[in-house]
Each structure stands twice: as structure tokens, then as C-alpha cells.
Amino acid sequence: MSVEQASVDGLRWFKSSYSGSDGGNCVEVAAGPEAVYVRDSKVVSDAAVLRVGRGDWAAFIGGLARPLVG
């Protein structure tokens, strides 16, 4: 695993409409040209940001749509 500094300036962040307006336990997501970025909604400035490849993000979201077996 490597750690690198990624520029997230100019990205449009969003969170689920199910997330409350009180800033509770939620994440924000932004889509960039080559990756999707995820951060804690409570700590937006100078926060750690997780960078996920677009293909990996699509697989993750697709997995959420499938029922759990077992």
C-alpha cells in the first residue's frame, strides 16, 4: 500500500440524502476523472481522503446492490 498526496481542489462533494443535517456519522464522496474520493463529513478541511479507482468503486457499489448470502 502506498500513501500519496492527491489534489481534491475543485471536486464537488456530496453525501446521501438519508444523512441528517446535524453532521452525524456520514461520509462524503466526490468523483474525479480517474478516481472516486471518500472523506469523513465531520472533518472536511485537512482531512484524510481515501482514493478509490473508478473500477473498484463500481465493483463496491455493485456489491452493495447484491443480497448477502449465508
mmJSON file of the N, C-alpha and C atoms, coordinates in Angstrom:
{"data_MODEL":{"atom_site":{
"group_PDB":["ATOM","ATOM","ATOM","ATOM","ATOM","ATOM","ATOM","ATOM","ATOM","ATOM","ATOM","ATOM","ATOM","ATOM","ATOM","ATOM","ATOM","ATOM","ATOM","ATOM","ATOM","ATOM","ATOM","ATOM","ATOM","ATOM","ATOM","ATOM","ATOM","ATOM","ATOM","ATOM","ATOM","ATOM","ATOM","ATOM","ATOM","ATOM","ATOM","ATOM","ATOM","ATOM","ATOM","ATOM","ATOM","ATOM","ATOM","ATOM","ATOM","ATOM","ATOM","ATOM","ATOM","ATOM","ATOM","ATOM","ATOM","ATOM","ATOM","ATOM","ATOM","ATOM","ATOM","ATOM","ATOM","ATOM","ATOM","ATOM","ATOM","ATOM","ATOM","ATOM","ATOM","ATOM","ATOM","ATOM","ATOM","ATOM","ATOM","ATOM","ATOM","ATOM","ATOM","ATOM","ATOM","ATOM","ATOM","ATOM","ATOM","ATOM","ATOM","ATOM","ATOM","ATOM","ATOM","ATOM","ATOM","ATOM","ATOM","ATOM","ATOM","ATOM","ATOM","ATOM","ATOM","ATOM","ATOM","ATOM","ATOM","ATOM","ATOM","ATOM","ATOM","ATOM","ATOM","ATOM","ATOM","ATOM","ATOM","ATOM","ATOM","ATOM","ATOM","ATOM","ATOM","ATOM","ATOM","ATOM","ATOM","ATOM","ATOM","ATOM","ATOM","ATOM","ATOM","ATOM","ATOM","ATOM","ATOM","ATOM","ATOM","ATOM","ATOM","ATOM","ATOM","ATOM","ATOM","ATOM","ATOM","ATOM","ATOM","ATOM","ATOM","ATOM","ATOM","ATOM","ATOM","ATOM","ATOM","ATOM","ATOM","ATOM","ATOM","ATOM","ATOM","ATOM","ATOM","ATOM","ATOM","ATOM","ATOM","ATOM","ATOM","ATOM","ATOM","ATOM","ATOM","ATOM","ATOM","ATOM","ATOM","ATOM","ATOM","ATOM","ATOM","ATOM","ATOM","ATOM","ATOM","ATOM","ATOM","ATOM","ATOM","ATOM","ATOM","ATOM","ATOM","ATOM","ATOM","ATOM","ATOM","ATOM","ATOM","ATOM","ATOM","ATOM","ATOM","ATOM","ATOM","ATOM"],
"id":[1,2,3,4,5,6,7,8,9,10,11,12,13,14,15,16,17,18,19,20,21,22,23,24,25,26,27,28,29,30,31,32,33,34,35,36,37,38,39,40,41,42,43,44,45,46,47,48,49,50,51,52,53,54,55,56,57,58,59,60,61,62,63,64,65,66,67,68,69,70,71,72,73,74,75,76,77,78,79,80,81,82,83,84,85,86,87,88,89,90,91,92,93,94,95,96,97,98,99,100,101,102,103,104,105,106,107,108,109,110,111,112,113,114,115,116,117,118,119,120,121,122,123,124,125,126,127,128,129,130,131,132,133,134,135,136,137,138,139,140,141,142,143,144,145,146,147,148,149,150,151,152,153,154,155,156,157,158,159,160,161,162,163,164,165,166,167,168,169,170,171,172,173,174,175,176,177,178,179,180,181,182,183,184,185,186,187,188,189,190,191,192,193,194,195,196,197,198,199,200,201,202,203,204,205,206,207,208,209,210],
"type_symbol":["N","C","C","N","C","C","N","C","C","N","C","C","N","C","C","N","C","C","N","C","C","N","C","C","N","C","C","N","C","C","N","C","C","N","C","C","N","C","C","N","C","C","N","C","C","N","C","C","N","C","C","N","C","C","N","C","C","N","C","C","N","C","C","N","C","C","N","C","C","N","C","C","N","C","C","N","C","C","N","C","C","N","C","C","N","C","C","N","C","C","N","C","C","N","C","C","N","C","C","N","C","C","N","C","C","N","C","C","N","C","C","N","C","C","N","C","C","N","C","C","N","C","C","N","C","C","N","C","C","N","C","C","N","C","C","N","C","C","N","C","C","N","C","C","N","C","C","N","C","C","N","C","C","N","C","C","N","C","C","N","C","C","N","C","C","N","C","C","N","C","C","N","C","C","N","C","C","N","C","C","N","C","C","N","C","C","N","C","C","N","C","C","N","C","C","N","C","C","N","C","C","N","C","C","N","C","C","N","C","C"],
"label_atom_id":["N","CA","C","N","CA","C","N","CA","C","N","CA","C","N","CA","C","N","CA","C","N","CA","C","N","CA","C","N","CA","C","N","CA","C","N","CA","C","N","CA","C","N","CA","C","N","CA","C","N","CA","C","N","CA","C","N","CA","C","N","CA","C","N","CA","C","N","CA","C","N","CA","C","N","CA","C","N","CA","C","N","CA","C","N","CA","C","N","CA","C","N","CA","C","N","CA","C","N","CA","C","N","CA","C","N","CA","C","N","CA","C","N","CA","C","N","CA","C","N","CA","C","N","CA","C","N","CA","C","N","CA","C","N","CA","C","N","CA","C","N","CA","C","N","CA","C","N","CA","C","N","CA","C","N","CA","C","N","CA","C","N","CA","C","N","CA","C","N","CA","C","N","CA","C","N","CA","C","N","CA","C","N","CA","C","N","CA","C","N","CA","C","N","CA","C","N","CA","C","N","CA","C","N","CA","C","N","CA","C","N","CA","C","N","CA","C","N","CA","C","N","CA","C","N","CA","C","N","CA","C","N","CA","C","N","CA","C","N","CA","C","N","CA","C"],
"label_alt_id":[null,null,null,null,null,null,null,null,null,null,null,null,null,null,null,null,null,null,null,null,null,null,null,null,null,null,null,null,null,null,null,null,null,null,null,null,null,null,null,null,null,null,null,null,null,null,null,null,null,null,null,null,null,null,null,null,null,null,null,null,null,null,null,null,null,null,null,null,null,null,null,null,null,null,null,null,null,null,null,null,null,null,null,null,null,null,null,null,null,null,null,null,null,null,null,null,null,null,null,null,null,null,null,null,null,null,null,null,null,null,null,null,null,null,null,null,null,null,null,null,null,null,null,null,null,null,null,null,null,null,null,null,null,null,null,null,null,null,null,null,null,null,null,null,null,null,null,null,null,null,null,null,null,null,null,null,null,null,null,null,null,null,null,null,null,null,null,null,null,null,null,null,null,null,null,null,null,null,null,null,null,null,null,null,null,null,null,null,null,null,null,null,null,null,null,null,null,null,null,null,null,null,null,null,null,null,null,null,null,null],
"label_comp_id":["MET","MET","MET","SER","SER","SER","VAL","VAL","VAL","GLU","GLU","GLU","GLN","GLN","GLN","ALA","ALA","ALA","SER","SER","SER","VAL","VAL","VAL","ASP","ASP","ASP","GLY","GLY","GLY","LEU","LEU","LEU","ARG","ARG","ARG","TRP","TRP","TRP","PHE","PHE","PHE","LYS","LYS","LYS","SER","SER","SER","SER","SER","SER","TYR","TYR","TYR","SER","SER","SER","GLY","GLY","GLY","SER","SER","SER","ASP","ASP","ASP","GLY","GLY","GLY","GLY","GLY","GLY","ASN","ASN","ASN","CYS","CYS","CYS","VAL","VAL","VAL","GLU","GLU","GLU","VAL","VAL","VAL","ALA","ALA","ALA","ALA","ALA","ALA","GLY","GLY","GLY","PRO","PRO","PRO","GLU","GLU","GLU","ALA","ALA","ALA","VAL","VAL","VAL","TYR","TYR","TYR","VAL","VAL","VAL","ARG","ARG","ARG","ASP","ASP","ASP","SER","SER","SER","LYS","LYS","LYS","VAL","VAL","VAL","VAL","VAL","VAL","SER","SER","SER","ASP","ASP","ASP","ALA","ALA","ALA","ALA","ALA","ALA","VAL","VAL","VAL","LEU","LEU","LEU","ARG","ARG","ARG","VAL","VAL","VAL","GLY","GLY","GLY","ARG","ARG","ARG","GLY","GLY","GLY","ASP","ASP","ASP","TRP","TRP","TRP","ALA","ALA","ALA","ALA","ALA","ALA","PHE","PHE","PHE","ILE","ILE","ILE","GLY","GLY","GLY","GLY","GLY","GLY","LEU","LEU","LEU","ALA","ALA","ALA","ARG","ARG","ARG","PRO","PRO","PRO","LEU","LEU","LEU","VAL","VAL","VAL","GLY","GLY","GLY"],
"label_asym_id":["A","A","A","A","A","A","A","A","A","A","A","A","A","A","A","A","A","A","A","A","A","A","A","A","A","A","A","A","A","A","A","A","A","A","A","A","A","A","A","A","A","A","A","A","A","A","A","A","A","A","A","A","A","A","A","A","A","A","A","A","A","A","A","A","A","A","A","A","A","A","A","A","A","A","A","A","A","A","A","A","A","A","A","A","A","A","A","A","A","A","A","A","A","A","A","A","A","A","A","A","A","A","A","A","A","A","A","A","A","A","A","A","A","A","A","A","A","A","A","A","A","A","A","A","A","A","A","A","A","A","A","A","A","A","A","A","A","A","A","A","A","A","A","A","A","A","A","A","A","A","A","A","A","A","A","A","A","A","A","A","A","A","A","A","A","A","A","A","A","A","A","A","A","A","A","A","A","A","A","A","A","A","A","A","A","A","A","A","A","A","A","A","A","A","A","A","A","A","A","A","A","A","A","A","A","A","A","A","A","A"],
"label_entity_id":["1","1","1","1","1","1","1","1","1","1","1","1","1","1","1","1","1","1","1","1","1","1","1","1","1","1","1","1","1","1","1","1","1","1","1","1","1","1","1","1","1","1","1","1","1","1","1","1","1","1","1","1","1","1","1","1","1","1","1","1","1","1","1","1","1","1","1","1","1","1","1","1","1","1","1","1","1","1","1","1","1","1","1","1","1","1","1","1","1","1","1","1","1","1","1","1","1","1","1","1","1","1","1","1","1","1","1","1","1","1","1","1","1","1","1","1","1","1","1","1","1","1","1","1","1","1","1","1","1","1","1","1","1","1","1","1","1","1","1","1","1","1","1","1","1","1","1","1","1","1","1","1","1","1","1","1","1","1","1","1","1","1","1","1","1","1","1","1","1","1","1","1","1","1","1","1","1","1","1","1","1","1","1","1","1","1","1","1","1","1","1","1","1","1","1","1","1","1","1","1","1","1","1","1","1","1","1","1","1","1"],
"label_seq_id":[1,1,1,2,2,2,3,3,3,4,4,4,5,5,5,6,6,6,7,7,7,8,8,8,9,9,9,10,10,10,11,11,11,12,12,12,13,13,13,14,14,14,15,15,15,16,16,16,17,17,17,18,18,18,19,19,19,20,20,20,21,21,21,22,22,22,23,23,23,24,24,24,25,25,25,26,26,26,27,27,27,28,28,28,29,29,29,30,30,30,31,31,31,32,32,32,33,33,33,34,34,34,35,35,35,36,36,36,37,37,37,38,38,38,39,39,39,40,40,40,41,41,41,42,42,42,43,43,43,44,44,44,45,45,45,46,46,46,47,47,47,48,48,48,49,49,49,50,50,50,51,51,51,52,52,52,53,53,53,54,54,54,55,55,55,56,56,56,57,57,57,58,58,58,59,59,59,60,60,60,61,61,61,62,62,62,63,63,63,64,64,64,65,65,65,66,66,66,67,67,67,68,68,68,69,69,69,70,70,70],
"pdbx_PDB_ins_code":[null,null,null,null,null,null,null,null,null,null,null,null,null,null,null,null,null,null,null,null,null,null,null,null,null,null,null,null,null,null,null,null,null,null,null,null,null,null,null,null,null,null,null,null,null,null,null,null,null,null,null,null,null,null,null,null,null,null,null,null,null,null,null,null,null,null,null,null,null,null,null,null,null,null,null,null,null,null,null,null,null,null,null,null,null,null,null,null,null,null,null,null,null,null,null,null,null,null,null,null,null,null,null,null,null,null,null,null,null,null,null,null,null,null,null,null,null,null,null,null,null,null,null,null,null,null,null,null,null,null,null,null,null,null,null,null,null,null,null,null,null,null,null,null,null,null,null,null,null,null,null,null,null,null,null,null,null,null,null,null,null,null,null,null,null,null,null,null,null,null,null,null,null,null,null,null,null,null,null,null,null,null,null,null,null,null,null,null,null,null,null,null,null,null,null,null,null,null,null,null,null,null,null,null,null,null,null,null,null,null],
"Cartn_x":[0.853,0.0,0.895,0.524,1.284,0.403,1.049,0.35,0.867,-0.042,0.361,-0.584,-0.096,-0.898,-1.677,-2.984,-3.824,-4.526,-4.591,-5.306,-6.8,-7.558,-9.013,-9.671,-8.848,-9.388,-10.328,-11.442,-12.391,-13.347,-13.211,-14.148,-15.47,-16.54,-17.879,-18.224,-18.304,-18.568,-20.061,-20.519,-21.926,-22.042,-23.186,-23.466,-24.905,-25.244,-26.569,-27.663,-28.79,-29.947,-30.498,-30.122,-30.541,-29.713,-28.615,-27.771,-28.457,-28.453,-29.096,-28.331,-28.981,-28.348,-27.512,-27.515,-26.755,-25.277,-24.859,-23.457,-23.026,-23.944,-23.672,-22.637,-22.79,-21.822,-22.085,-21.383,-21.596,-20.286,-20.233,-19.088,-19.55,-18.603,-18.862,-18.053,-18.575,-17.956,-17.831,-16.732,-16.538,-15.945,-16.422,-15.913,-14.941,-13.732,-12.732,-12.614,-11.759,-11.643,-11.12,-10.267,-9.682,-10.004,-10.62,-10.858,-12.06,-12.502,-13.56,-12.909,-13.272,-12.667,-13.718,-13.315,-14.227,-13.58,-14.381,-13.867,-14.945,-14.533,-15.433,-16.159,-17.471,-18.248,-18.064,-17.571,-17.396,-16.077,-15.114,-13.774,-13.404,-13.839,-13.634,-12.344,-11.859,-10.618,-9.439,-8.424,-7.222,-7.521,-8.611,-8.983,-8.303,-8.128,-7.636,-8.706,-8.274,-9.185,-8.767,-9.731,-9.49,-9.717,-8.717,-8.82,-9.063,-10.136,-10.516,-10.616,-10.002,-10.106,-11.564,-11.89,-13.287,-13.826,-13.016,-13.457,-13.716,-12.837,-13.025,-14.262,-14.504,-15.697,-16.964,-16.952,-18.114,-18.371,-17.305,-17.466,-18.022,-17.557,-18.048,-19.535,-19.943,-21.355,-22.196,-21.684,-22.398,-22.59,-21.592,-21.696,-22.751,-22.955,-23.988,-25.382,-25.533,-26.851,-27.219,-26.225,-26.493,-26.848,-27.787,-28.131,-26.996,-26.84,-25.852,-26.336,-25.424,-25.768,-25.022,-25.717,-25.046,-25.31],
"Cartn_y":[-1.167,0.0,1.225,2.211,3.45,4.608,5.619,6.829,7.966,8.731,9.849,11.015,12.187,13.398,13.575,13.671,13.875,15.214,15.942,17.212,16.959,17.464,17.324,18.689,19.689,21.029,21.006,21.668,21.787,20.62,19.595,18.472,18.85,18.302,18.54,17.37,17.638,16.606,16.48,15.256,15.043,13.916,13.856,12.758,12.32,11.216,10.628,11.567,11.531,12.314,11.753,10.537,9.935,10.451,11.129,11.676,12.883,12.95,14.063,15.364,16.463,17.774,18.129,17.271,17.55,17.193,16.736,16.408,15.133,14.218,12.971,12.094,10.823,9.856,9.573,10.266,10.1,10.335,9.892,10.167,11.021,11.726,12.491,11.848,11.922,11.296,12.335,12.274,13.139,12.296,12.498,11.76,12.633,12.128,12.796,12.083,12.568,11.966,10.526,10.181,8.839,8.065,8.727,8.063,8.669,7.967,8.454,8.691,9.779,10.164,10.12,9.637,9.494,10.155,10.937,11.576,11.605,11.847,11.982,13.317,13.31,14.546,15.509,15.018,15.886,16.648,16.161,16.747,17.001,18.119,18.332,19.069,19.945,20.646,19.866,19.666,18.921,17.498,16.928,15.563,14.555,13.364,12.275,11.938,11.662,11.336,9.984,9.101,7.788,7.891,7.479,7.489,6.062,5.87,4.545,4.62,3.681,3.635,3.51,4.063,4.057,2.633,1.718,0.334,-0.339,-0.087,-0.645,-0.056,1.236,1.87,1.255,1.04,0.434,-0.97,-1.738,-3.077,-2.991,-2.03,-1.834,-1.509,-0.554,-0.162,-1.324,-2.055,-3.223,-4.277,-4.445,-5.394,-4.997,-3.707,-3.238,-3.593,-3.698,-3.974,-5.455,-6.314,-7.758,-8.161,-9.075,-9.541,-10.383,-10.322,-11.153,-12.595,-13.512,-14.934,-15.58,-16.434,-17.199,-16.717],
"Cartn_z":[0.0,0.0,0.0,-0.769,-0.792,-0.355,0.164,0.582,-0.282,-0.837,-1.681,-1.471,-1.774,-1.666,-2.964,-2.874,-4.059,-3.939,-5.029,-5.017,-5.163,-4.214,-4.267,-4.44,-4.772,-5.011,-6.206,-6.088,-7.182,-7.331,-6.493,-6.572,-5.923,-6.429,-5.869,-4.96,-3.674,-2.677,-2.429,-2.192,-1.859,-0.844,-0.187,0.739,0.558,1.134,0.977,1.458,0.776,1.226,2.53,2.885,4.153,5.326,5.026,6.078,6.702,8.001,8.696,8.521,8.767,8.636,9.857,10.882,12.093,11.956,10.779,10.55,11.236,11.422,12.133,11.473,11.629,11.118,9.65,8.798,7.367,6.631,5.4,4.545,3.372,2.787,1.568,0.452,-0.752,-1.916,-3.022,-3.754,-4.919,-6.041,-7.246,-8.404,-9.176,-9.364,-10.178,-11.513,-12.407,-13.727,-13.711,-12.739,-12.705,-11.435,-10.458,-9.177,-8.477,-7.442,-6.561,-5.205,-4.549,-3.278,-2.18,-1.006,0.126,1.335,2.093,3.308,4.385,5.604,6.748,6.634,6.74,6.58,7.746,8.89,10.054,10.005,9.235,9.207,7.754,7.2,5.764,5.437,6.302,5.988,6.558,5.751,6.136,6.586,6.095,6.474,5.554,6.061,5.223,4.19,2.982,1.888,1.315,1.16,0.566,-0.936,-1.727,-3.191,-3.662,-4.437,-4.93,-6.451,-7.137,-8.594,-9.026,-10.184,-10.635,-10.815,-11.315,-11.473,-10.133,-9.171,-7.831,-7.164,-7.38,-6.806,-7.413,-8.725,-9.389,-8.837,-8.599,-8.027,-6.607,-5.828,-4.459,-4.465,-5.29,-5.372,-5.894,-6.878,-7.386,-6.31,-5.457,-4.359,-3.346,-3.167,-2.238,-2.733,-4.04,-4.619,-4.542,-4.299,-4.227,-2.799,-2.653,-1.301,-0.715,0.59,1.27,1.308,1.094,1.117,2.281,3.005,4.033,5.373],
"occupancy":[1.0,1.0,1.0,1.0,1.0,1.0,1.0,1.0,1.0,1.0,1.0,1.0,1.0,1.0,1.0,1.0,1.0,1.0,1.0,1.0,1.0,1.0,1.0,1.0,1.0,1.0,1.0,1.0,1.0,1.0,1.0,1.0,1.0,1.0,1.0,1.0,1.0,1.0,1.0,1.0,1.0,1.0,1.0,1.0,1.0,1.0,1.0,1.0,1.0,1.0,1.0,1.0,1.0,1.0,1.0,1.0,1.0,1.0,1.0,1.0,1.0,1.0,1.0,1.0,1.0,1.0,1.0,1.0,1.0,1.0,1.0,1.0,1.0,1.0,1.0,1.0,1.0,1.0,1.0,1.0,1.0,1.0,1.0,1.0,1.0,1.0,1.0,1.0,1.0,1.0,1.0,1.0,1.0,1.0,1.0,1.0,1.0,1.0,1.0,1.0,1.0,1.0,1.0,1.0,1.0,1.0,1.0,1.0,1.0,1.0,1.0,1.0,1.0,1.0,1.0,1.0,1.0,1.0,1.0,1.0,1.0,1.0,1.0,1.0,1.0,1.0,1.0,1.0,1.0,1.0,1.0,1.0,1.0,1.0,1.0,1.0,1.0,1.0,1.0,1.0,1.0,1.0,1.0,1.0,1.0,1.0,1.0,1.0,1.0,1.0,1.0,1.0,1.0,1.0,1.0,1.0,1.0,1.0,1.0,1.0,1.0,1.0,1.0,1.0,1.0,1.0,1.0,1.0,1.0,1.0,1.0,1.0,1.0,1.0,1.0,1.0,1.0,1.0,1.0,1.0,1.0,1.0,1.0,1.0,1.0,1.0,1.0,1.0,1.0,1.0,1.0,1.0,1.0,1.0,1.0,1.0,1.0,1.0,1.0,1.0,1.0,1.0,1.0,1.0,1.0,1.0,1.0,1.0,1.0,1.0],
"B_iso_or_equiv":[0.0,0.0,0.0,0.0,0.0,0.0,0.0,0.0,0.0,0.0,0.0,0.0,0.0,0.0,0.0,0.0,0.0,0.0,0.0,0.0,0.0,0.0,0.0,0.0,0.0,0.0,0.0,0.0,0.0,0.0,0.0,0.0,0.0,0.0,0.0,0.0,0.0,0.0,0.0,0.0,0.0,0.0,0.0,0.0,0.0,0.0,0.0,0.0,0.0,0.0,0.0,0.0,0.0,0.0,0.0,0.0,0.0,0.0,0.0,0.0,0.0,0.0,0.0,0.0,0.0,0.0,0.0,0.0,0.0,0.0,0.0,0.0,0.0,0.0,0.0,0.0,0.0,0.0,0.0,0.0,0.0,0.0,0.0,0.0,0.0,0.0,0.0,0.0,0.0,0.0,0.0,0.0,0.0,0.0,0.0,0.0,0.0,0.0,0.0,0.0,0.0,0.0,0.0,0.0,0.0,0.0,0.0,0.0,0.0,0.0,0.0,0.0,0.0,0.0,0.0,0.0,0.0,0.0,0.0,0.0,0.0,0.0,0.0,0.0,0.0,0.0,0.0,0.0,0.0,0.0,0.0,0.0,0.0,0.0,0.0,0.0,0.0,0.0,0.0,0.0,0.0,0.0,0.0,0.0,0.0,0.0,0.0,0.0,0.0,0.0,0.0,0.0,0.0,0.0,0.0,0.0,0.0,0.0,0.0,0.0,0.0,0.0,0.0,0.0,0.0,0.0,0.0,0.0,0.0,0.0,0.0,0.0,0.0,0.0,0.0,0.0,0.0,0.0,0.0,0.0,0.0,0.0,0.0,0.0,0.0,0.0,0.0,0.0,0.0,0.0,0.0,0.0,0.0,0.0,0.0,0.0,0.0,0.0,0.0,0.0,0.0,0.0,0.0,0.0,0.0,0.0,0.0,0.0,0.0,0.0],
"pdbx_formal_charge":[null,null,null,null,null,null,null,null,null,null,null,null,null,null,null,null,null,null,null,null,null,null,null,null,null,null,null,null,null,null,null,null,null,null,null,null,null,null,null,null,null,null,null,null,null,null,null,null,null,null,null,null,null,null,null,null,null,null,null,null,null,null,null,null,null,null,null,null,null,null,null,null,null,null,null,null,null,null,null,null,null,null,null,null,null,null,null,null,null,null,null,null,null,null,null,null,null,null,null,null,null,null,null,null,null,null,null,null,null,null,null,null,null,null,null,null,null,null,null,null,null,null,null,null,null,null,null,null,null,null,null,null,null,null,null,null,null,null,null,null,null,null,null,null,null,null,null,null,null,null,null,null,null,null,null,null,null,null,null,null,null,null,null,null,null,null,null,null,null,null,null,null,null,null,null,null,null,null,null,null,null,null,null,null,null,null,null,null,null,null,null,null,null,null,null,null,null,null,null,null,null,null,null,null,null,null,null,null,null,null],
"auth_seq_id":[1,1,1,2,2,2,3,3,3,4,4,4,5,5,5,6,6,6,7,7,7,8,8,8,9,9,9,10,10,10,11,11,11,12,12,12,13,13,13,14,14,14,15,15,15,16,16,16,17,17,17,18,18,18,19,19,19,20,20,20,21,21,21,22,22,22,23,23,23,24,24,24,25,25,25,26,26,26,27,27,27,28,28,28,29,29,29,30,30,30,31,31,31,32,32,32,33,33,33,34,34,34,35,35,35,36,36,36,37,37,37,38,38,38,39,39,39,40,40,40,41,41,41,42,42,42,43,43,43,44,44,44,45,45,45,46,46,46,47,47,47,48,48,48,49,49,49,50,50,50,51,51,51,52,52,52,53,53,53,54,54,54,55,55,55,56,56,56,57,57,57,58,58,58,59,59,59,60,60,60,61,61,61,62,62,62,63,63,63,64,64,64,65,65,65,66,66,66,67,67,67,68,68,68,69,69,69,70,70,70],
"auth_comp_id":["MET","MET","MET","SER","SER","SER","VAL","VAL","VAL","GLU","GLU","GLU","GLN","GLN","GLN","ALA","ALA","ALA","SER","SER","SER","VAL","VAL","VAL","ASP","ASP","ASP","GLY","GLY","GLY","LEU","LEU","LEU","ARG","ARG","ARG","TRP","TRP","TRP","PHE","PHE","PHE","LYS","LYS","LYS","SER","SER","SER","SER","SER","SER","TYR","TYR","TYR","SER","SER","SER","GLY","GLY","GLY","SER","SER","SER","ASP","ASP","ASP","GLY","GLY","GLY","GLY","GLY","GLY","ASN","ASN","ASN","CYS","CYS","CYS","VAL","VAL","VAL","GLU","GLU","GLU","VAL","VAL","VAL","ALA","ALA","ALA","ALA","ALA","ALA","GLY","GLY","GLY","PRO","PRO","PRO","GLU","GLU","GLU","ALA","ALA","ALA","VAL","VAL","VAL","TYR","TYR","TYR","VAL","VAL","VAL","ARG","ARG","ARG","ASP","ASP","ASP","SER","SER","SER","LYS","LYS","LYS","VAL","VAL","VAL","VAL","VAL","VAL","SER","SER","SER","ASP","ASP","ASP","ALA","ALA","ALA","ALA","ALA","ALA","VAL","VAL","VAL","LEU","LEU","LEU","ARG","ARG","ARG","VAL","VAL","VAL","GLY","GLY","GLY","ARG","ARG","ARG","GLY","GLY","GLY","ASP","ASP","ASP","TRP","TRP","TRP","ALA","ALA","ALA","ALA","ALA","ALA","PHE","PHE","PHE","ILE","ILE","ILE","GLY","GLY","GLY","GLY","GLY","GLY","LEU","LEU","LEU","ALA","ALA","ALA","ARG","ARG","ARG","PRO","PRO","PRO","LEU","LEU","LEU","VAL","VAL","VAL","GLY","GLY","GLY"],
"auth_asym_id":["A","A","A","A","A","A","A","A","A","A","A","A","A","A","A","A","A","A","A","A","A","A","A","A","A","A","A","A","A","A","A","A","A","A","A","A","A","A","A","A","A","A","A","A","A","A","A","A","A","A","A","A","A","A","A","A","A","A","A","A","A","A","A","A","A","A","A","A","A","A","A","A","A","A","A","A","A","A","A","A","A","A","A","A","A","A","A","A","A","A","A","A","A","A","A","A","A","A","A","A","A","A","A","A","A","A","A","A","A","A","A","A","A","A","A","A","A","A","A","A","A","A","A","A","A","A","A","A","A","A","A","A","A","A","A","A","A","A","A","A","A","A","A","A","A","A","A","A","A","A","A","A","A","A","A","A","A","A","A","A","A","A","A","A","A","A","A","A","A","A","A","A","A","A","A","A","A","A","A","A","A","A","A","A","A","A","A","A","A","A","A","A","A","A","A","A","A","A","A","A","A","A","A","A","A","A","A","A","A","A"],
"auth_atom_id":["N","CA","C","N","CA","C","N","CA","C","N","CA","C","N","CA","C","N","CA","C","N","CA","C","N","CA","C","N","CA","C","N","CA","C","N","CA","C","N","CA","C","N","CA","C","N","CA","C","N","CA","C","N","CA","C","N","CA","C","N","CA","C","N","CA","C","N","CA","C","N","CA","C","N","CA","C","N","CA","C","N","CA","C","N","CA","C","N","CA","C","N","CA","C","N","CA","C","N","CA","C","N","CA","C","N","CA","C","N","CA","C","N","CA","C","N","CA","C","N","CA","C","N","CA","C","N","CA","C","N","CA","C","N","CA","C","N","CA","C","N","CA","C","N","CA","C","N","CA","C","N","CA","C","N","CA","C","N","CA","C","N","CA","C","N","CA","C","N","CA","C","N","CA","C","N","CA","C","N","CA","C","N","CA","C","N","CA","C","N","CA","C","N","CA","C","N","CA","C","N","CA","C","N","CA","C","N","CA","C","N","CA","C","N","CA","C","N","CA","C","N","CA","C","N","CA","C","N","CA","C","N","CA","C","N","CA","C","N","CA","C","N","CA","C"],
"pdbx_PDB_model_num":[1,1,1,1,1,1,1,1,1,1,1,1,1,1,1,1,1,1,1,1,1,1,1,1,1,1,1,1,1,1,1,1,1,1,1,1,1,1,1,1,1,1,1,1,1,1,1,1,1,1,1,1,1,1,1,1,1,1,1,1,1,1,1,1,1,1,1,1,1,1,1,1,1,1,1,1,1,1,1,1,1,1,1,1,1,1,1,1,1,1,1,1,1,1,1,1,1,1,1,1,1,1,1,1,1,1,1,1,1,1,1,1,1,1,1,1,1,1,1,1,1,1,1,1,1,1,1,1,1,1,1,1,1,1,1,1,1,1,1,1,1,1,1,1,1,1,1,1,1,1,1,1,1,1,1,1,1,1,1,1,1,1,1,1,1,1,1,1,1,1,1,1,1,1,1,1,1,1,1,1,1,1,1,1,1,1,1,1,1,1,1,1,1,1,1,1,1,1,1,1,1,1,1,1,1,1,1,1,1,1]
}}}
